[in-house]
Amino acid sequence: MGDIVIRRVRTILTAPEGITLVVVKVETSEPGLYGLGCATFTQRAAAVKTVLDQDLGPWAEGRPVARIEDFWQSAMVSGYWRNGPVLNAAVSGIDMALWDIKGKLAQMPCYDLWGGKCRDGVALYRHADGDTVEAVGDQVEAWLAQGYRFIRCQWGGYGGHPTAEGALPRFRNSLVRTPANPAPGRYFDPLGYRQSVPRLFHYLRERFGSEIEFLHDVHERLAPGDAVKLAAALAPYDLFFLEDPLPPEQIGWFSRLRQHATVPIAMGELFTHPLEWTPLIEQRLIDFIRVHLSQIGGVSPALKLAAYAAQYGVRTAWHGPGDVSPVGHMANLHLDLAMPNFGIQEWAGWSDRSEAVFPGGPVVRDGYAYVEERPGWGIDLDEAAAARFPPVFGPPGWTLARLPDGTAARP
């Protein structure tokens, strides 16, 4: 057959759930052979597409599809500067597509390329949210009825019911007000939020007992000292983990957090550089690593990261919200099946619209995802269906977070 090479790299943008997804299709010199990868960076989708269409894609053409590691290493240094989220996402799209091709050529699912299954199904967690603790509890009950036992609970979204145009949430009798003529954004009250979260989990434990694994996402919405206080206050409620309590810029605070709190910590949604996760893993300051695969450069670095984390007893919990494409979700699941230190998988699910665009997804039953034994990722892309859901551009409102006085805050 000879060397099969990359013939063309194509970038497809689609938004079947109203969230812009970036999918890469790598076509090869072998007729009918192609691979799919996820390059989704929703907030900068146009920039990723430009890099792929005008730079990285043409640069990759003619390279052997078998040399995945060489492609990844070469691509990361080809522009000299590296480790930024736009470049990482673009590299990820091609990297994942090459693994898909590798599996198709071997006639094996990708998890078999990495040593085979360590488990038969992937445990998932779902999200429960509501305007009141009772509403959150009702959503928990709905997920329990579907067989889920891992549930992430938020009371009114990230930071506790952030609202628009200067209107603040009210978790307590508060004198907090915004200045006159507040700047546009999603305002939230850090003190009200920090005080409300323990109340939420007190209610949930009273209602559901100790048999359910609860999770919570801080989403970097607190100052470091307040994050330490919240983590310590959640100790009585036996959370499965507390997610992203600090932003990447404040990883030096994790040693203080560890000293004062016993709640397991999951971290990494915003990580793009190995030096962000290396000290946290080496010093055993986190319990779960939950990076967004496309933001670290794809599956190739994720394989190394998972193996590295395993040496220190850190488990995986890859990022899996609605701004990961179904192709990216399938990459998550294949890693989950093959990695011995798998912890839990975030799961947003997808509708019939996404299933029409991306046929071949997993079967989800009683809180587990089951991947069909098809070569590569096992999922495909219907380009005609994708074209019916054009991309949506512009920053989403939730990223424009503000403190009560109007200061721009980490999302």
ZIDAWO-V313102 format. One line per field, one symbol per residue. ss: DSSP state (H for helix, E for strand, L for the rest). psi: psi as a letter, one per 30 degrees, with the letter a starting at -180 (. if undefined). burial: # if it has 16 or more other C-alpha atoms within 10 Angstrom, else .. A space follows every 50 residues. Layout:
# ZIDAWO-V313102
ss: ???
psi: ???
burial: ???
This chain:
# ZIDAWO-V313102
ss: LLLLEEEEEEEEEELLLLLLEEEEEEEELLLLLEEEEELLLHHHHHHHHH HHHHHHHHHHLLLELLLHHHHHHHHHHHLLLLLLHHHHHHHHHHHHHHHH HHHHHHLLEHHHHLLLLLLLLEEEEEEEEELLHHHHHHHHHHHHHLLLLE EEEEELLLLLLLEELLLLLLLLLLLLLLLLLLLLLEELLHHHHHHHHHHH HHHHHHHHLLLLEEEEELLLLLLHHHHHHHHHHLHHHLLLEEELLLLHHH HHHHHHHHHHLLLLEEELLLLLLHHHHHHHHHLLLLLEELLLHHHHLLHH HHHHHHHHHHLLLLEELLLLLLLLLHHHHHHHHHHHHHLLLELLEELLLL LHHHHHHLLLLLEEELLEEELLLLLELLLLLLHHHHHLLLLLLLLLHHHL EELLLLLELLL
psi: flkklkekkkkkklifggkkkjkkjjklfjkfkllklkgkiefheeeeee eeefdeeeefkfkkffieeeeeeeefffgdklgleeeeeeeeeeeeeeee eeeeefhklefffgflkflfljklklkkllfleeeeeeeeeeeefggkfj kkkkjhakgihkllhfkkljfljkgklllkhklkljkljeeeeefeeeee feeeeeefagfkjklkjehgglleeeeeeeeeffefghkelkkhfllffh ffffeeeeefkfkkkkkgegkfkefefeeeeeghflfkkhljefffgaee feeeeeeeeefggklkikkhafhkleeeeeeeeeeeefkfhkdlkkjfll afeeeeeikgalkkkhgkkkkkilkbfgllkjeeeeffillklkkleffh kklegfkklk.
burial: ....############..###########....#############.##. ###..###.##.####.#..##..##......#.################ ####...######..##...##########..##.##.##..##...### ##############.######......#...##.##############.# #####......#.#########.#.#########..############.. #.##..##..#############..##..##..################# ##..###.##...###################################.. ...#####.###.#..#####...#######...##..####.....#.# ######.####
